[in-house]
Amino acid sequence: MKALKERPRLGILLLAGAMLAVVLVIAGCGGGSSSSGGGTESSGETKPAGEANEGGEANEGGGESSSSGVAKAEEEVERLNVTEGLEWPEPPQKPFKAGHHTAAIIACGLAGEGCKDQAEAAQEAFKAAGWTTTPIGDGEFNPATQGNLIQQAIQENVSAIVLVAVEPPTVKSAVDAAIAKHIPLDCMGCATPPEYTENKSVIDAGVDPEKAGEALGYWIVAHSGGKGKTISFVDHAFEDVVLHNTGTKKVVEELCPECEYEEISFATAELEKPGPPVFSAALSSNPAGSVEWIDSNSATYGTPMVKTALQQGREELKVVGTETTPEFLAEMEKSEVANALVYYPFAYEGWAAADNMIREVNHQPTWETADLPMALITKETVAPYLEQSPKIYEEPGFEFRPMFEKLWGVGG
């Protein structure tokens, strides 16, 4: 790991009692309940994680006292609410020739802003290395379509395949077919199971999703005042989303014993409809004053949720999520409903994924890219992201493109 020179942190904590207006779907306190596939009804009663005894201490089954939990969350927010000084893992520094090969890039769905941005970052990297890429495959959020695109790439005899938020277990037969043909695979924004990652038949690139969820959990608790309800929308088709929700829920339950938590299942197809419908239904069953936080678990889902909340006059809601998408960042500037995001370094992620695939083809040592740096994006730290929008924010001082090009033998 190569640490950048320490820089001043820009995050300024708000008082524990302050409530930021934002729509946040998140894993919260209490014996949380999961919704049915439609997402409009909970499978069980939502309750606090633990009732507080006198003096604010949680009883058996609860987490920390409200005051100590909020204080701990504030400390974590201060650590995470930064724009510079992140610690970046770097590849082995021995140069090699990248050669001239062809890669296929298959996105979960190009209608999703995050999927599109990650795919384009990987495409940029391959082209810089002197490789060609087939047109980015639009997986249309459909495993059958995604599997067919992988099979097509195999038939086209590509040298490597990069998947973008296409979980290998959902397209297992196609992934296994690529592995049988000795085609290296990288999965960006995935939580690939050990059966693939332990032998490096699939290499993951991205932010640790559970840690990202924990970051949002700290943000919620720090601004909860020790109480309040969170609704978390979880698309179970994506394991990284599930793990993100797990991290948020864990933190909220531990640090906010008087909070409430509700989980609602979310189907990706809902994005094609206004609302989305599952979110509109949740608003109808949770009137103003009954819920504070909405965790979208992804800005791709969060942006339409913000717009719907504003259209319905639900400006008390606070929406949070992951990914650094320009559209959500723009909403953060307009209102506090779009409240916070976890920064995912899509550009570096795409170049790291391409580098590992180029290394595999050229029999070079690969490197660990499944736990890249992250940070909170809030009102205090959103400015540099907005300045670079629609280009994804890149930390000043870490010029990784020339580094990779030099390693591939194509730099000046």
C-alpha positions as CSV (number, residue, x, y, z in Angstrom):
1,M,0.0,0.0,0.0
2,K,1.3,3.4,-0.9
3,A,-0.1,6.1,1.3
4,L,-0.5,9.6,0.0
5,K,0.8,12.5,2.0
6,E,-1.7,13.4,4.7
7,R,-4.0,16.3,3.8
8,P,-6.4,18.3,5.9
9,R,-9.8,16.7,6.4
10,L,-12.7,18.8,5.2
11,G,-15.5,17.0,7.0
12,I,-17.2,19.0,9.7
13,L,-19.5,17.1,12.1
14,L,-23.0,18.4,12.7
15,L,-24.3,18.3,16.3
16,A,-25.7,15.0,17.2
17,G,-29.3,16.4,17.4
18,A,-29.3,17.9,14.0
19,M,-31.3,16.1,11.4
20,L,-30.2,16.5,7.8
21,A,-33.0,16.4,5.3
22,V,-32.3,13.4,3.0
23,V,-34.0,10.3,1.7
24,L,-32.2,7.4,3.3
25,V,-33.1,3.8,2.8
26,I,-30.9,1.9,5.4
27,A,-30.5,-0.9,7.7
28,G,-31.4,0.5,11.1
29,C,-32.0,-0.4,14.7
30,G,-34.2,-3.0,16.1
31,G,-35.4,-6.5,15.2
32,G,-35.6,-5.5,11.5
33,S,-38.1,-7.0,9.2
34,S,-37.9,-8.0,5.5
35,S,-40.6,-7.3,3.0
36,S,-42.1,-9.5,0.5
37,G,-40.9,-9.3,-3.1
38,G,-43.4,-6.5,-3.8
39,G,-41.9,-4.5,-1.1
40,T,-45.1,-3.0,0.1
41,E,-45.6,-5.0,3.3
42,S,-43.2,-6.0,6.0
43,S,-43.0,-9.6,7.0
44,G,-42.9,-8.7,10.7
45,E,-43.4,-5.9,13.2
46,T,-40.6,-3.3,13.2
47,K,-39.3,-2.8,16.7
48,P,-36.5,-1.0,18.5
49,A,-33.3,-3.0,18.8
50,G,-33.3,-2.6,22.5
51,E,-35.3,-0.5,25.0
52,A,-33.2,2.0,27.0
53,N,-32.9,1.7,30.7
54,E,-32.6,4.7,33.0
55,G,-29.5,6.7,32.2
56,G,-29.8,5.8,28.5
57,E,-28.1,2.4,28.6
58,A,-29.6,-0.3,26.3
59,N,-31.0,-3.4,27.9
60,E,-30.2,-6.9,27.0
61,G,-30.5,-7.5,23.2
62,G,-29.8,-3.8,22.4
63,G,-26.6,-2.1,21.4
64,E,-24.7,0.8,23.0
65,S,-26.5,3.6,24.8
66,S,-27.9,6.3,22.5
67,S,-25.4,8.9,23.6
68,S,-22.3,6.8,23.4
69,G,-23.4,5.3,20.1
70,V,-23.9,8.7,18.5
71,A,-20.5,9.9,19.8
72,K,-18.8,6.9,18.3
73,A,-20.6,7.4,15.0
74,E,-19.5,11.1,15.0
75,E,-15.9,10.0,15.3
76,E,-16.2,7.6,12.3
77,V,-17.9,10.3,10.2
78,E,-15.1,12.7,10.9
79,R,-12.6,10.0,9.7
80,L,-14.6,9.2,6.5
81,N,-15.9,12.7,5.5
82,V,-12.8,13.7,3.5
83,T,-11.8,14.4,0.0
84,E,-8.1,13.8,0.1
85,G,-5.5,11.7,1.9
86,L,-6.9,8.3,0.9
87,E,-4.5,5.3,0.9
88,W,-4.4,3.7,-2.5
89,P,-3.2,0.2,-3.3
90,E,-0.9,0.0,-6.3
91,P,0.0,-2.8,-8.7
92,P,3.5,-4.4,-8.8
93,Q,5.8,-1.8,-10.3
94,K,7.8,-4.0,-12.7
95,P,7.0,-2.8,-16.3
96,F,5.9,-5.3,-19.0
97,K,4.5,-5.1,-22.5
98,A,0.7,-5.0,-22.6
99,G,0.5,-6.3,-26.2
100,H,-2.5,-6.0,-28.5
101,H,-5.5,-8.0,-27.6
102,T,-9.3,-7.7,-27.3
103,A,-11.4,-7.4,-24.2
104,A,-15.2,-7.6,-23.7
105,I,-16.9,-5.4,-21.2
106,I,-20.4,-6.4,-20.0
107,A,-22.4,-4.1,-17.8
108,C,-25.3,-5.0,-15.6
109,G,-27.4,-2.5,-17.5
110,L,-26.5,0.7,-19.3
111,A,-29.6,2.4,-18.0
112,G,-27.9,2.3,-14.6
113,E,-25.6,5.3,-14.3
114,G,-23.1,3.5,-12.0
115,C,-22.9,0.5,-14.3
116,K,-22.3,2.7,-17.3
117,D,-19.6,4.8,-15.6
118,Q,-17.6,1.8,-14.4
119,A,-17.8,0.1,-17.9
120,E,-16.5,3.3,-19.6
121,A,-13.7,3.6,-17.1
122,A,-12.5,0.0,-18.0
123,Q,-12.9,0.7,-21.7
124,E,-10.7,3.9,-21.4
125,A,-8.0,1.9,-19.7
126,F,-7.9,-0.9,-22.2
127,K,-7.7,1.6,-25.1
128,A,-4.8,3.4,-23.3
129,A,-3.0,0.0,-23.1
130,G,-3.3,-0.5,-26.8
131,W,-6.0,-3.1,-26.6
132,T,-9.3,-3.1,-28.4
133,T,-12.7,-3.6,-26.9
134,T,-15.9,-4.9,-28.3
135,P,-18.9,-2.5,-27.8
136,I,-19.9,-2.4,-24.2
137,G,-22.5,-5.1,-23.6
138,D,-25.8,-3.9,-22.2
139,G,-26.9,-6.6,-19.7
140,E,-30.3,-4.9,-19.4
141,F,-30.4,-6.0,-15.7
142,N,-31.3,-9.4,-16.9
143,P,-29.2,-12.5,-16.1
144,A,-30.3,-14.2,-19.3
145,T,-29.1,-11.3,-21.4
146,Q,-25.9,-11.0,-19.4
147,G,-25.2,-14.7,-19.8
148,N,-25.8,-14.5,-23.6
149,L,-23.3,-11.6,-23.8
150,I,-20.7,-13.6,-22.0
151,Q,-21.3,-16.6,-24.4
152,Q,-21.0,-14.2,-27.4
153,A,-17.7,-12.9,-26.1
154,I,-16.4,-16.4,-25.8
155,Q,-17.4,-17.1,-29.4
156,E,-15.6,-14.0,-30.5
157,N,-12.4,-15.3,-28.9
158,V,-11.7,-12.3,-26.7
159,S,-8.7,-12.4,-24.5
160,A,-10.4,-11.2,-21.3
161,I,-13.8,-10.3,-20.0
162,V,-14.7,-7.6,-17.5
163,L,-18.1,-7.8,-15.9
164,V,-19.7,-4.7,-14.3
165,A,-22.0,-5.6,-11.4
166,V,-22.9,-8.9,-13.0
167,E,-22.7,-11.3,-10.1
168,P,-21.0,-14.6,-11.4
169,P,-23.5,-16.9,-9.5
170,T,-26.4,-15.4,-11.5
171,V,-24.7,-16.3,-14.8
172,K,-22.8,-19.3,-13.6
173,S,-23.0,-21.5,-16.7
174,A,-21.6,-18.7,-18.9
175,V,-18.9,-17.8,-16.4
176,D,-17.9,-21.4,-16.1
177,A,-17.8,-21.7,-19.9
178,A,-15.4,-18.7,-20.0
179,I,-13.2,-20.2,-17.3
180,A,-13.1,-23.5,-19.2
181,K,-11.8,-21.6,-22.2
182,H,-9.1,-20.1,-20.0
183,I,-10.4,-16.6,-20.4
184,P,-9.6,-14.4,-17.4
185,L,-12.5,-12.5,-15.8
186,D,-12.7,-9.5,-13.6
187,C,-15.9,-8.4,-11.9
188,M,-16.2,-4.7,-10.9
189,G,-18.6,-3.8,-8.1
190,C,-19.3,-7.5,-7.3
191,A,-19.1,-9.7,-4.3
192,T,-17.9,-12.9,-6.1
193,P,-18.0,-16.1,-3.9
194,P,-14.8,-17.8,-2.9
195,E,-15.2,-20.6,-5.3
196,Y,-14.1,-18.2,-8.0
197,T,-11.9,-15.7,-6.2
198,E,-9.7,-18.1,-4.2
199,N,-8.2,-19.5,-7.4
200,K,-8.4,-16.2,-9.2
201,S,-10.6,-17.5,-11.9
202,V,-12.5,-14.3,-11.2
203,I,-10.9,-11.2,-9.7
204,D,-13.0,-8.6,-8.0
205,A,-12.4,-4.8,-8.3
206,G,-14.2,-2.3,-6.1
207,V,-14.9,-1.0,-2.7
208,D,-15.7,-3.5,0.1
209,P,-19.5,-3.3,0.1
210,E,-20.0,-4.1,3.8
211,K,-17.5,-1.3,4.8
212,A,-19.4,1.0,2.5
213,G,-22.6,0.1,4.3
214,E,-21.0,0.7,7.7
215,A,-20.0,4.2,6.5
216,L,-23.6,5.1,5.8
217,G,-24.6,3.5,9.1
218,Y,-22.3,5.9,10.9
219,W,-23.7,8.8,9.0
220,I,-27.2,7.9,9.9
221,V,-26.5,7.4,13.6
222,A,-24.4,10.5,13.9
223,H,-27.4,12.6,12.8
224,S,-30.2,10.6,14.3
225,G,-30.3,12.1,17.7
226,G,-30.4,8.5,19.0
227,K,-33.8,7.7,17.5
228,G,-35.7,7.5,14.2
229,K,-36.7,5.0,11.5
230,T,-34.7,3.9,8.5
231,I,-36.0,2.0,5.5
232,S,-33.5,0.1,3.4
233,F,-34.3,-1.0,-0.1
234,V,-32.4,-4.1,-1.1
235,D,-32.0,-5.5,-4.5
236,H,-31.2,-9.2,-3.8
237,A,-30.0,-9.8,-7.3
238,F,-26.8,-8.0,-6.3
239,E,-24.7,-9.6,-3.6
240,D,-22.8,-6.3,-3.1
241,V,-26.1,-4.5,-2.4
242,V,-27.0,-7.2,0.1
243,L,-23.6,-6.9,1.9
244,H,-23.9,-3.1,1.9
245,N,-27.2,-3.4,3.6
246,T,-25.7,-5.8,6.1
247,G,-23.0,-3.3,7.1
248,T,-25.5,-0.5,7.6
249,K,-27.9,-2.6,9.6
250,K,-25.1,-3.8,11.8
251,V,-23.9,-0.3,12.7
252,V,-27.4,1.1,13.3
253,E,-28.4,-1.8,15.4
254,E,-25.3,-1.6,17.5
255,L,-25.0,2.2,18.0
256,C,-28.7,3.2,17.9
257,P,-30.7,1.0,20.2
258,E,-33.8,3.2,20.0
259,C,-33.8,3.4,16.2
260,E,-36.2,1.4,14.0
261,Y,-35.2,-0.6,10.9
262,E,-37.2,-1.9,8.0
263,E,-35.9,-3.7,5.0
264,I,-37.9,-3.8,1.7
265,S,-37.0,-6.0,-1.2
266,F,-36.3,-4.1,-4.5
267,A,-36.4,-5.6,-8.0
268,T,-34.1,-4.0,-10.6
269,A,-37.0,-3.9,-13.1
270,E,-38.7,-1.3,-10.9
271,L,-36.2,1.3,-12.2
272,E,-38.1,1.2,-15.5
273,K,-41.3,2.6,-13.9
274,P,-42.0,6.0,-12.3
275,G,-41.4,6.1,-8.5
276,P,-40.1,3.5,-8.5
277,P,-43.4,1.8,-7.5
278,V,-42.0,0.0,-4.5
279,F,-40.7,3.4,-3.2
280,S,-44.0,5.2,-3.8
281,A,-45.8,2.4,-2.0
282,A,-43.4,2.7,1.0
283,L,-44.1,6.5,1.2
284,S,-47.9,5.8,1.2
285,S,-47.6,3.4,4.1
286,N,-45.1,5.6,6.0
287,P,-46.6,9.2,6.2
288,A,-44.6,12.3,7.1
289,G,-43.0,12.1,10.5
290,S,-42.9,8.3,10.7
291,V,-39.6,7.7,8.8
292,E,-36.5,9.8,8.5
293,W,-33.9,7.8,6.5
294,I,-34.1,6.1,3.1
295,D,-31.1,3.9,2.2
296,S,-31.3,3.3,-1.6
297,N,-28.1,1.2,-1.3
298,S,-27.1,2.6,-4.7
299,A,-27.3,6.1,-6.2
300,T,-28.7,4.4,-9.3
301,Y,-31.8,3.6,-7.3
302,G,-31.5,6.7,-5.1
303,T,-31.9,9.4,-7.7
304,P,-35.4,8.5,-8.8
305,M,-36.3,8.1,-5.1
306,V,-35.1,11.7,-4.4
307,K,-37.2,13.1,-7.3
308,T,-40.3,11.3,-6.2
309,A,-39.9,12.4,-2.6
310,L,-39.6,16.0,-3.7
311,Q,-42.6,15.7,-6.0
312,Q,-44.7,14.4,-3.1
313,G,-43.5,17.2,-0.8
314,R,-41.6,14.7,1.5
315,E,-38.7,17.1,2.1
316,E,-38.2,15.7,5.6
317,L,-36.7,12.5,4.1
318,K,-33.0,11.9,3.9
319,V,-31.8,9.6,1.0
320,V,-28.4,8.0,1.1
321,G,-26.6,5.4,-1.0
322,T,-23.3,4.4,-2.6
323,E,-21.6,5.3,-5.9
324,T,-20.6,8.7,-7.1
325,T,-23.1,9.3,-9.9
326,P,-23.3,12.9,-11.4
327,E,-27.1,12.9,-11.3
328,F,-27.3,12.3,-7.5
329,L,-24.5,14.8,-6.9
330,A,-26.6,17.4,-8.8
331,E,-29.5,16.6,-6.5
332,M,-27.4,17.1,-3.4
333,E,-26.8,20.7,-4.5
334,K,-30.5,21.3,-4.9
335,S,-31.9,19.9,-1.7
336,E,-31.0,18.0,1.5
337,V,-33.2,15.1,0.5
338,A,-30.3,13.8,-1.5
339,N,-28.2,13.7,1.6
340,A,-25.1,11.5,1.4
341,L,-23.2,9.0,-0.7
342,V,-20.2,6.8,-0.4
343,Y,-17.5,7.7,-2.9
344,Y,-16.6,4.8,-5.2
345,P,-13.4,5.5,-7.2
346,F,-14.9,4.3,-10.5
347,A,-12.0,5.6,-12.7
348,Y,-9.3,3.8,-10.6
349,E,-11.5,0.8,-10.3
350,G,-11.8,0.5,-14.1
351,W,-8.1,0.9,-14.7
352,A,-7.3,-1.6,-11.9
353,A,-9.6,-4.1,-13.4
354,A,-8.1,-3.7,-16.9
355,D,-4.6,-3.9,-15.4
356,N,-5.3,-7.3,-13.8
357,M,-6.8,-8.6,-17.0
358,I,-3.8,-7.4,-19.0
359,R,-1.5,-9.0,-16.4
360,E,-3.4,-12.3,-16.6
361,V,-3.0,-12.5,-20.4
362,N,0.7,-11.6,-20.2
363,H,1.4,-14.0,-17.3
364,Q,2.2,-11.2,-14.9
365,P,1.5,-11.2,-11.1
366,T,-2.0,-9.8,-10.3
367,W,-2.8,-7.7,-7.2
368,E,-5.6,-7.1,-4.7
369,T,-8.3,-4.7,-5.9
370,A,-11.4,-5.8,-3.9
371,D,-11.0,-3.2,-1.1
372,L,-10.3,0.1,-2.8
373,P,-10.5,3.4,-0.8
374,M,-13.9,5.0,-0.1
375,A,-15.1,8.2,1.6
376,L,-18.4,9.9,2.6
377,I,-19.7,12.6,0.3
378,T,-21.8,15.1,2.2
379,K,-22.7,18.8,2.0
380,E,-19.3,19.6,3.4
381,T,-17.3,17.6,0.8
382,V,-19.5,17.5,-2.3
383,A,-17.9,20.6,-3.9
384,P,-14.9,18.9,-5.7
385,Y,-17.2,16.2,-7.0
386,L,-19.6,18.7,-8.5
387,E,-16.7,20.7,-10.0
388,Q,-15.7,17.6,-12.0
389,S,-19.2,16.3,-12.8
390,P,-20.1,14.6,-15.1
391,K,-16.6,13.2,-14.9
392,I,-16.1,11.0,-11.8
393,Y,-14.1,12.6,-9.1
394,E,-10.4,11.7,-8.9
395,E,-8.2,12.6,-5.9
396,P,-5.7,15.3,-6.8
397,G,-2.1,14.2,-6.5
398,F,-2.7,10.6,-7.4
399,E,-2.1,10.5,-11.2
400,F,-2.6,6.8,-11.8
401,R,-3.1,6.9,-15.6
402,P,0.6,7.7,-16.3
403,M,1.6,5.0,-13.7
404,F,-0.4,2.3,-15.5
405,E,0.7,3.4,-19.0
406,K,4.4,3.3,-17.9
407,L,3.9,-0.2,-16.5
408,W,2.2,-1.3,-19.8
409,G,5.1,0.1,-21.9
410,V,2.9,2.7,-23.6
411,G,3.7,5.8,-21.5
412,G,6.0,8.6,-22.4
